[in-house]
């Protein structure tokens, strides 16, 4: 696990120190609604442990990454009939703005852009 930053927003949410609209949780991961949704269903799924990005998490704890993905699937099944897109931005040029790994679970509508 990388060093947890005292000012990491998602660490504070996972610890219960900052409120969030939590939709599901496990002992290792937490899912909560995005404050600026880009789709009818837009939930962030984060591990409770601090890792900066998806590559760090995958290298250090692949089982924890699997837990995060399983929670994303559970949330999508509950909120979007199991049809969803799971997006991990890795690094600032890719759009990551909070440097605690998190997956964006989006769905609930016909989604636009489809990669070729």
C-alpha positions in Angstrom: 0.0 0.0 0.0 1.3 3.4 -0.8 1.5 6.2 1.8 -1.9 7.5 2.7 -2.1 11.2 2.3 -3.7 13.1 5.2 -5.5 15.2 2.6 -6.8 12.3 0.4 -10.5 12.9 0.0 -11.3 9.3 -0.8 -9.4 8.0 2.3 -11.5 10.4 4.3 -14.7 9.2 2.7 -13.7 5.5 3.2 -12.9 6.3 6.9 -16.3 7.9 7.3 -14.8 11.3 8.1 -16.3 13.0 5.0 -20.0 12.3 4.1 -20.9 10.5 0.8 -24.0 9.0 -0.7 -22.8 5.4 -0.1 -24.7 2.8 -2.2 -22.8 -0.4 -1.3 -19.7 -1.5 0.6 -17.7 -4.4 1.6 -14.9 -4.8 4.2 -12.4 -3.8 1.5 -14.2 -1.4 -0.9 -16.8 1.3 -0.9 -19.2 2.6 -3.6 -20.7 6.0 -3.5 -22.5 8.4 -6.0 -20.3 10.8 -7.9 -21.0 14.5 -7.0 -20.9 15.5 -10.7 -22.6 12.6 -12.5 -22.0 12.1 -16.2 -24.8 9.5 -16.6 -28.1 8.6 -14.8 -26.0 6.1 -12.8 -22.5 7.3 -11.9 -20.9 5.7 -8.9 -17.3 5.7 -7.8 -15.9 2.4 -6.4 -12.7 2.8 -4.3 -10.6 0.4 -2.2 -10.5 1.4 1.4 -6.7 1.1 1.2 -4.9 3.9 -0.5 -3.3 3.3 -3.9 -2.6 6.1 -6.3 -3.8 4.5 -9.4 -5.0 1.3 -11.0 -1.6 0.1 -12.0 -0.3 0.4 -8.4 -3.3 -1.5 -7.1 -3.0 -4.2 -9.7 0.7 -4.7 -9.0 0.4 -4.7 -5.2 -2.9 -6.5 -4.5 -4.7 -8.1 -7.5 -7.2 -9.7 -5.2 -8.2 -6.2 -3.9 -8.6 -5.1 -7.5 -10.9 -8.0 -8.1 -13.0 -7.0 -5.0 -13.3 -3.5 -6.4 -14.5 -4.8 -9.8 -16.9 -7.2 -8.1 -18.4 -4.4 -6.1 -18.8 -2.4 -9.3 -20.6 -5.3 -10.9 -22.9 -5.5 -7.8 -23.7 -1.8 -8.0 -24.4 -2.0 -11.7 -26.7 -5.0 -11.2 -28.6 -3.1 -8.5 -28.8 0.3 -10.2 -28.4 -0.2 -14.0 -29.7 -3.7 -14.9 -26.1 -5.0 -15.1 -25.3 -2.9 -18.1 -22.5 -0.5 -17.4 -19.2 0.9 -18.2 -16.3 0.8 -15.7 -13.6 3.4 -16.3 -10.3 3.9 -14.4 -8.5 7.1 -15.2 -4.8 6.7 -14.5 -2.8 10.0 -14.2 -3.6 13.6 -14.7 -3.4 13.6 -18.5 -6.0 10.8 -18.5 -8.4 12.8 -16.4 -7.6 11.5 -12.9 -8.1 14.3 -10.4 -8.2 12.4 -7.1 -5.1 10.3 -6.7 -6.7 7.4 -4.9 -7.6 4.7 -7.4 -11.3 4.7 -8.2 -13.5 3.2 -10.9 -16.3 5.2 -12.4 -19.3 2.9 -12.8 -21.6 4.6 -15.4 -24.9 3.4 -16.9 -28.6 3.7 -16.7 -28.9 5.1 -20.3 -27.6 4.5 -23.8 -24.0 5.5 -23.5 -22.4 7.5 -26.3 -18.8 6.9 -27.5 -17.8 3.4 -28.0 -14.1 2.5 -28.5 -13.3 1.0 -31.8 
